[in-house]
Amino acid sequence: MLQLRSRLLLMYERFEQALAHSLAEESKAGHPAPRLVAAQVISLFQLVTSEEARERVASAPADEPRNALNAWIDESAVLLAEGLAGYGIRTSASAS
């Protein structure tokens, strides 16, 4: 399993490099923008194959695994689109 995971990570790294290269060529954007955008896009693919996503799909009712995975993807995309500025901020109620 470790070897498979290593190959998967290498594959994602190569996808990210190729996408960053294409984005840089097409947009003429300077660094770090193309790499950052590529990393964010590829991170969504990585999340789909994560242990947490597999657990979520496995815990879904027998007729709902696709919906569970789609919900996981939608939630991840929303968090990515909205940015991480508000992630983990403690409110006065949660700080105590």
C-alpha positions as CSV (number, residue, x, y, z in Angstrom):
1,M,0.0,0.0,0.0
2,L,2.9,2.4,0.8
3,Q,4.4,1.9,-2.7
4,L,1.0,2.6,-4.3
5,R,0.6,5.8,-2.2
6,S,4.1,6.9,-3.2
7,R,3.3,6.4,-6.9
8,L,0.1,8.3,-6.5
9,L,1.9,11.2,-4.8
10,L,4.5,11.2,-7.6
11,M,1.7,11.2,-10.2
12,Y,0.1,14.2,-8.5
13,E,3.4,16.1,-8.4
14,R,3.9,15.5,-12.1
15,F,0.3,16.7,-12.9
16,E,0.9,19.8,-10.8
17,Q,4.2,20.6,-12.6
18,A,2.6,20.1,-16.0
19,L,-0.4,22.2,-15.1
20,A,1.8,25.0,-13.6
21,H,3.9,25.0,-16.8
22,S,0.8,25.2,-19.0
23,L,-0.8,27.9,-16.9
24,A,2.4,30.0,-16.9
25,E,2.7,29.7,-20.7
26,E,-0.9,30.6,-21.3
27,S,-1.4,33.4,-18.7
28,K,2.1,34.9,-18.8
29,A,1.7,35.2,-15.0
30,G,4.8,35.5,-12.9
31,H,5.7,33.2,-10.1
32,P,4.2,32.0,-7.8
33,A,0.7,32.3,-9.3
34,P,0.8,29.4,-11.8
35,R,2.2,27.0,-9.3
36,L,-0.2,28.1,-6.6
37,V,-3.2,27.7,-8.9
38,A,-2.0,24.3,-10.1
39,A,-1.4,23.1,-6.5
40,Q,-4.9,24.2,-5.5
41,V,-6.5,22.4,-8.5
42,I,-4.5,19.2,-7.9
43,S,-5.2,19.3,-4.2
44,L,-8.9,18.7,-5.0
45,F,-7.9,15.5,-6.8
46,Q,-5.7,14.5,-3.9
47,L,-8.6,15.0,-1.5
48,V,-10.8,12.6,-3.5
49,T,-8.3,9.8,-2.9
50,S,-7.6,10.7,0.7
51,E,-8.4,8.3,3.6
52,E,-11.0,10.8,4.9
53,A,-12.9,10.7,1.6
54,R,-12.7,6.9,1.5
55,E,-14.1,6.8,5.0
56,R,-16.9,9.2,4.2
57,V,-17.9,7.1,1.2
58,A,-17.7,3.9,3.1
59,S,-19.9,5.2,5.9
60,A,-22.6,6.4,3.4
61,P,-25.7,4.3,2.9
62,A,-25.3,1.6,0.3
63,D,-27.2,3.5,-2.4
64,E,-25.5,6.9,-1.6
65,P,-21.7,6.5,-2.1
66,R,-21.7,8.7,-5.2
67,N,-23.6,11.4,-3.4
68,A,-21.3,11.2,-0.4
69,L,-18.2,11.7,-2.7
70,N,-19.9,14.5,-4.6
71,A,-20.7,16.3,-1.3
72,W,-17.0,15.8,-0.2
73,I,-15.9,17.4,-3.5
74,D,-18.4,20.2,-3.3
75,E,-17.4,21.1,0.3
76,S,-13.7,21.0,-0.6
77,A,-14.3,23.2,-3.6
78,V,-16.2,25.8,-1.6
79,L,-13.5,26.0,1.0
80,L,-10.9,26.4,-1.7
81,A,-13.0,29.0,-3.5
82,E,-13.8,31.0,-0.4
83,G,-10.2,31.0,0.7
84,L,-8.7,30.0,4.0
85,A,-8.7,33.3,5.7
86,G,-11.5,32.3,8.0
87,Y,-10.4,28.8,8.6
88,G,-9.6,28.0,12.2
89,I,-10.4,31.4,13.6
90,R,-11.6,31.1,17.2
91,T,-14.6,33.0,18.2
92,S,-15.0,34.2,21.8
93,A,-17.3,31.3,22.5
94,S,-15.0,28.6,21.1
95,A,-11.9,30.1,22.7
96,S,-13.0,29.4,26.2
